[in-house]
């Protein structure tokens, strides 16, 4: 079996919420597996498996420091994800612009009836 076939891509790697949390932890500083494991309610072995997936996707780099292996984030592979998502941003932008126009629209200017759900229909109490 080809070793590159076993590697994970960026999309697979970040699909898991635990791996996304791992990346978040490693943004600012490199950490050992022991330090990282202290942030999660799982075994060191489970954390190591998640780190292996991130490493295979190129999102983290390992470095031996004495007997300890430290991990740090490598953000470059995330550009692939950014490029892929940028195509779909135009759909979000159009929806957001339409929502902004709708929210800022003055209903009295456009003969738009008031939303009946927002009109207070409770009986008025007379004050004495």
Buried (B, 14 or more C-beta within 10 A) or exposed (E): EEEEEEBBBBEEBBEEEBBEBBBEBBEEEBBBBEBBBEEBEEEBEEBBBBBEBBBBBBBBBEEEEEEEBBBBBBEEBBEBBEEEEEEEEEEEEEEEEEEEEEEEEEEEEEEEEEEEEEEEEEEEEEEE
